């Protein structure tokens, strides 16, 4: 099966986005090339224009307004998150197992830990350093090659390895950096500083002051299956949704108004300076609509399309899914439903999305958890509650969610993008009238 342009673009986006900070940098370049202007959050906005964006600590908010569409008519909001489950590096190198150097990690989010063994892992993240001039500078770092590994213990040394043993993050998941020798870095900071000097020679960095550094899988995305029916890739949850959101807003024509929220820290609860439980979306909307009444009217007429991957029915574990709600790859976008509002979809918001999908020539699928299993969540309910906006949770069907590599159908990114494109460009949203 020939790879489509949008899937090739998705693969490129994922490879350039090993961390949320890199994802925002990649989206920033895409927006600038599409004619969007970057607005500094810490300065007055003297000229907002119709296409702009703001970045904050691994999050990005962009807008595309049609000059003839009043904001009080509402906005089409796309929401996604930039982070993925990972292993975050602790600051100090361990020399507890000479002659080897190792790092400590914390599990970031609900990572499927067993999938991190025996992989080609690199390191990437955001680093604050001091320069020769004495200033502090934040830079993005990516070692861009396998530099750490977490080897499994051989079956011969652990005959119960296949019996579902618990993985201890502190003990079992220490990435090995290399041999401890005279040429080895004395500290992790020294190792990172050497990389900064190689990549940013003009910066004249002298010291690493702080870092948000993560392990990530260096194996690129690829097509899988006998006839290339599937996509296998790291960080599909949720870079797939970020890519769809950025492509949709860059191709937005109107006559509607559109907002894009790509927010950090969803995998750890969203309570942060740049997460969905923070003030970032509300502050930006307040600045775009300073009058409280205009803001209230706008949000009443708006709809949030929360994009996050959905669990597909696993053919080897069908009993882990609701038997009456089978979710298949390559069969269309998934509407996610939950009685406890762990997903934001309601009868009304789901109906609107179904109508949009039908107009785009698509079928939709309905996902519900088994009633005896706990449900995950998204930024949808959090953002809907913070802003007071109707929302619907939708995603591409996925196997192996939260593993180091996940799978979706090769058609699923294109199918979801068709629905989102129609959502942002439809002249008016479908109307759901209430009859009492």
C-alpha positions in Angstrom: 0.0 0.0 0.0 1.4 3.4 -1.0 2.0 5.8 1.9 -0.2 8.9 1.6 1.2 12.4 1.9 -0.6 13.0 5.2 0.8 9.7 6.7 4.3 10.6 5.5 3.9 14.0 7.1 2.8 12.4 10.4 5.9 10.1 10.4 8.1 13.2 9.9 6.3 15.0 12.7 6.7 12.1 15.1 10.4 11.7 14.4 11.0 15.4 15.0 9.1 15.4 18.2 10.7 13.1 20.8 9.3 15.3 23.7 6.5 17.8 24.2 9.0 20.6 23.9 10.2 19.4 20.5 6.6 18.8 19.4 5.8 22.5 20.1 8.9 23.6 18.2 7.9 21.5 15.2 4.3 22.9 15.3 5.7 26.4 15.7 7.7 26.1 12.4 4.6 24.6 10.6 2.5 27.6 11.8 5.1 30.2 10.8 5.4 28.6 7.3 1.6 28.8 7.0 1.5 32.6 7.7 0.7 32.5 11.5 2.3 35.1 13.7 3.8 34.3 17.2 2.4 36.4 20.0 4.5 36.9 23.1 2.5 36.0 26.2 4.5 38.4 28.4 4.0 41.6 26.3 0.9 43.6 25.1 -0.7 42.4 22.0 -0.8 45.5 19.9 -1.8 43.8 16.7 -3.4 40.3 17.0 -4.4 39.7 13.3 -6.4 36.7 12.2 -3.8 34.0 12.4 -1.6 33.7 15.5 -0.3 31.4 18.2 1.2 31.4 21.7 3.7 28.9 23.2 4.1 28.0 26.9 6.3 25.2 28.4 5.5 22.3 26.0 2.0 23.7 25.1 0.7 25.7 22.2 -2.5 27.5 21.4 -3.2 28.7 17.9 -6.1 30.6 16.3 -7.4 31.2 12.8 -10.2 33.7 12.6 -12.2 34.6 9.5 -12.5 38.4 9.1 -16.2 38.2 8.3 -17.2 35.8 11.1 -17.9 37.5 14.5 -16.3 35.7 17.4 -19.7 35.8 19.2 -20.8 33.3 16.6 -18.6 30.8 18.3 -15.3 29.0 17.6 -14.4 25.5 16.5 -11.9 24.3 19.1 -9.6 21.3 18.6 -7.9 20.0 21.7 -5.0 17.5 22.0 -2.1 16.9 24.3 1.6 17.0 23.5 3.0 14.5 26.0 3.3 10.7 26.0 4.1 8.2 28.7 7.9 8.0 29.1 10.9 7.5 31.4 12.1 10.8 32.7 15.8 11.0 33.7 16.9 11.8 37.3 19.6 14.5 37.6 22.5 12.3 39.0 24.4 9.5 37.3 24.7 6.2 39.2 28.0 4.4 39.6 26.6 1.6 41.7 27.5 -1.1 39.2 31.1 -0.5 38.1 32.5 -0.4 35.5 29.1 0.8 34.1 27.4 4.2 34.2 23.7 4.2 34.7 20.9 6.8 35.1 17.9 6.7 37.3 14.4 7.3 35.9 10.9 8.2 37.1 7.9 6.8 35.2 6.2 9.7 33.5 2.5 8.9 33.2 1.1 5.4 32.9 3.8 3.9 30.7 3.6 0.2 29.8 6.9 -0.5 31.4 7.7 -3.9 30.0 7.8 -2.4 26.5 10.9 -0.2 27.4 13.3 -3.1 27.7 15.8 -4.0 24.9 15.1 -0.9 22.8 17.4 1.5 21.0 16.8 4.5 23.3 18.1 8.1 23.0 17.7 11.1 25.2 16.0 14.4 24.5 14.4 17.3 26.3 14.6 20.9 27.5 17.7 22.2 29.2 18.5 25.5 30.9 22.1 26.5 30.7 24.4 29.4 31.7 26.5 31.1 29.1 29.9 32.8 29.3 28.0 36.1 29.4 26.3 34.9 32.6 22.8 34.7 31.1 20.4 31.8 31.3 19.3 30.1 28.1 16.8 27.4 27.4 17.6 25.1 24.5 16.2 21.8 23.1 18.5 18.9 23.2 18.3 15.6 21.2 21.1 13.1 21.1 19.6 11.7 17.9 21.1 8.2 18.3 20.9 5.3 20.7 22.8 6.4 23.8 21.2 4.4 26.6 19.7 0.9 26.9 17.7 -1.2 29.4 18.6 -4.8 28.8 16.3 -7.5 30.1 17.6 -10.2 32.5 18.1 -13.4 30.5 15.4 -16.1 30.9 18.1 -18.5 32.1 18.7 -16.2 35.1 15.0 -15.6 35.8 12.8 -18.7 34.9 9.7 -16.8 36.1 10.2 -13.9 33.8 7.2 -14.8 31.7 4.9 -15.2 34.7 3.9 -11.5 35.0 6.4 -10.3 37.5 6.2 -6.8 38.9 8.6 -4.2 37.4 10.3 -2.0 40.0 11.1 1.3 38.3 13.8 2.2 40.9 15.6 -1.1 40.5 14.8 -2.6 37.1 14.6 0.4 34.7 17.9 2.1 35.1 19.2 3.0 31.6 22.8 2.0 31.1 24.8 4.9 29.6 28.2 3.3 29.0 31.5 2.4 30.6 32.9 4.4 33.5 36.3 5.5 32.2 38.6 8.5 32.2 36.8 9.8 29.1 33.3 9.3 30.6 31.4 12.3 31.8 31.6 12.9 35.5 28.0 14.0 35.7 24.8 13.9 33.6 25.0 17.7 33.3 28.5 17.4 31.8 27.3 14.9 29.3 24.4 17.1 28.3 26.7 20.2 28.2 28.9 18.5 25.7 25.9 17.9 23.5 24.8 21.5 23.8 28.3 22.7 22.7 28.2 20.4 19.7 24.7 21.6 18.6 24.8 25.2 19.7 28.5 26.3 19.3 27.6 30.0 19.2 25.8 29.8 22.5 29.0 29.5 24.5 27.3 27.5 27.2 29.3 26.9 30.4 27.0 25.0 32.8 23.7 23.1 32.8 21.4 24.6 35.5 18.3 22.4 35.0 16.9 19.8 32.6 13.7 18.0 31.7 15.3 15.0 29.9 13.4 11.9 28.7 14.3 8.5 27.2 12.7 7.9 23.8 12.6 5.2 21.2 14.8 5.9 18.2 13.1 3.4 15.9 11.2 5.4 13.3 7.5 4.9 12.5 6.8 2.4 9.8 4.0 0.6 7.9 3.2 -2.9 9.2 1.0 -5.8 8.1 1.0 -8.1 5.1 -0.4 -5.3 2.9 0.8 -2.3 5.0 -2.5 -2.1 6.7 -1.2 -0.7 10.0 1.1 2.0 11.4 3.6 1.1 14.1 5.1 4.1 15.9 6.2 5.6 19.1 4.1 8.4 20.7 1.0 7.9 18.5 -0.8 8.9 21.7 -1.1 11.7 21.3 1.2 13.2 18.5 -1.2 11.7 15.9 -3.9 14.1 17.2 -1.5 17.1 17.5 -0.5 16.5 13.9 -4.1 16.4 12.7 -4.9 19.5 14.7 -2.0 21.5 13.3 -2.7 20.4 9.7 -6.4 21.3 10.1 -5.8 24.8 11.4 -3.2 25.5 8.8 -5.6 24.5 6.0 -8.6 26.4 7.7 -10.5 28.5 5.2 -13.6 29.4 7.1 -16.0 31.1 7.0 -15.6 30.0 10.7 -13.3 30.8 13.6 -11.0 28.1 14.8 -8.8 27.5 17.9 -6.3 24.8 18.6 -5.2 23.7 22.1 -2.1 21.4 22.3 -1.5 21.1 26.0 1.3 19.4 28.0 1.1 17.1 31.1 -2.2 15.3 30.3 -0.5 11.9 31.0 0.2 13.1 34.6 -3.2 14.7 35.3 -2.9 18.1 33.6 -2.4 20.1 36.8 0.5 22.3 35.8 1.5 25.7 34.5 0.9 24.6 30.9 -1.7 21.8 31.4 -5.4 21.7 30.9 -6.1 22.2 34.6 -4.0 25.4 34.4 -5.1 28.8 33.2 -3.4 28.8 29.7 -6.6 28.3 27.6 -8.7 30.7 29.6 -6.0 33.4 29.7 -5.6 33.3 25.9 -9.4 33.4 25.3 -9.7 36.3 27.7 -7.1 38.2 25.7 -8.8 37.4 22.4 -12.2 38.3 23.8 -11.7 40.9 26.5 -15.4 41.6 27.1 -16.9 39.0 29.5 -20.3 39.0 27.8 -18.8 38.5 24.3 -16.7 35.7 25.8 -19.8 34.0 27.4 -21.8 34.3 24.1 -18.9 32.9 22.1 -18.3 29.9 24.3 -22.0 29.1 24.3 -22.0 28.8 20.5 -18.7 26.9 20.4 -17.8 23.2 20.4 -14.6 21.5 21.6 -13.4 18.5 19.6 -11.1 16.7 22.0 -8.8 14.5 20.1 -7.1 11.6 21.8 -6.5 8.0 20.8 -9.2 5.4 21.5 -8.7 1.8 22.5 -9.3 -0.6 19.6 -10.6 -4.1 20.4 -7.5 -6.3 20.7 -8.0 -9.6 18.8 -6.1 -11.6 21.4 -7.9 -10.0 24.4 -11.5 -9.5 23.2 -12.8 -10.1 26.7 -11.1 -6.9 27.8 -13.5 -4.8 25.7 -17.2 -4.4 25.8 -18.6 -7.1 23.6 -21.3 -4.9 22.1 -19.0 -2.1 21.1 -16.2 -3.5 18.9 -13.7 -1.0 17.7 -11.8 -1.8 14.5 -8.7 -0.3 12.9 -9.3 1.4 9.5 -13.1 1.7 10.1 -13.4 5.4 11.0 -13.1 7.8 13.9 -14.1 6.7 17.4 -16.5 8.6 19.6 -15.7 8.0 23.3 -18.5 7.8 25.8 -18.5 7.4 29.6 -21.3 7.8 32.1 -19.0 9.4 34.7 -17.9 12.1 32.1 -14.3 10.8 32.1 -14.9 11.5 28.4 -16.7 14.8 27.6 -19.1 13.4 24.9 -22.8 14.0 25.5 -25.9 13.0 23.4 -25.8 16.4 21.8 -22.1 16.8 21.1 -21.8 13.2 19.8 -24.8 13.8 17.5 -23.1 16.9 16.1 -19.9 15.0 15.4 -21.8 12.1 13.8 -23.6 14.5 11.4 -20.2 16.1 10.5 -18.7 12.7 9.9 -21.6 11.6 7.6 -21.2 14.8 5.6 -17.5 14.0 5.2 -18.4 10.5 3.9 -17.3 8.7 7.1 -18.7 6.1 9.5 -18.1 6.5 13.2 -17.6 3.9 16.0 -18.7 4.2 19.6 -16.2 3.3 22.4 -17.3 2.5 26.0 -15.2 0.7 28.7 -16.3 -2.5 30.2 -18.4 -1.5 33.2 -16.1 -3.4 35.5 -12.9 -1.7 34.4 -11.7 1.8 35.2 -11.9 4.4 32.4 -9.1 6.7 31.4 -9.7 10.3 30.6 -8.6 13.2 28.3 -8.2 17.0 28.4 -11.8 17.1 27.1 -13.7 17.1 30.4 -11.1 19.3 32.1 -11.2 21.9 29.3 -14.9 21.8 28.9 -15.4 22.4 32.7 -12.8 25.2 32.9 -14.2 27.1 29.9 -17.9 26.2 30.0 -18.0 24.8 26.5 -19.8 21.8 24.9 -17.3 19.1 24.0 -17.0 15.7 22.4 -14.2 13.2 22.7 -13.0 11.5 19.5 -9.9 9.6 18.5 -8.2 7.2 16.2 -8.5 3.5 17.2 -5.2 2.2 18.7 -3.6 -1.0 19.9 -1.0 -1.1 22.6 -1.8 2.3 24.0 0.9 3.6 26.4 3.5 1.1 25.1 6.8 2.5 23.8 5.3 1.6 20.3 1.7 1.8 19.5 -0.4 0.8 16.4 -3.2 2.2 14.5 -4.7 1.6 11.0 -2.9 3.1 8.0 -6.2 4.8 7.0 -7.1 6.1 10.4 -5.1 9.4 10.4 -6.6 10.4 7.0 -10.1 9.4 8.1 -9.9 11.5 11.3 -8.3 14.4 9.4 -11.2 14.5 6.9 -13.6 14.8 9.8 -11.6 17.5 11.6 -11.2 19.4 8.3 -14.9 19.4 7.8 -15.5 20.4 11.5 -13.4 23.5 11.2 -14.5 24.6 7.7 -18.3 23.9 7.8 -20.0 27.3 7.5 -22.1 26.7 10.6 -22.2 23.8 13.0 -25.2 21.4 12.9 -28.0 22.7 15.1 -29.4 20.5 17.9 -32.8 22.0 18.9 -34.2 21.3 22.4 -37.9 20.5 22.6 -39.4 20.6 26.1 
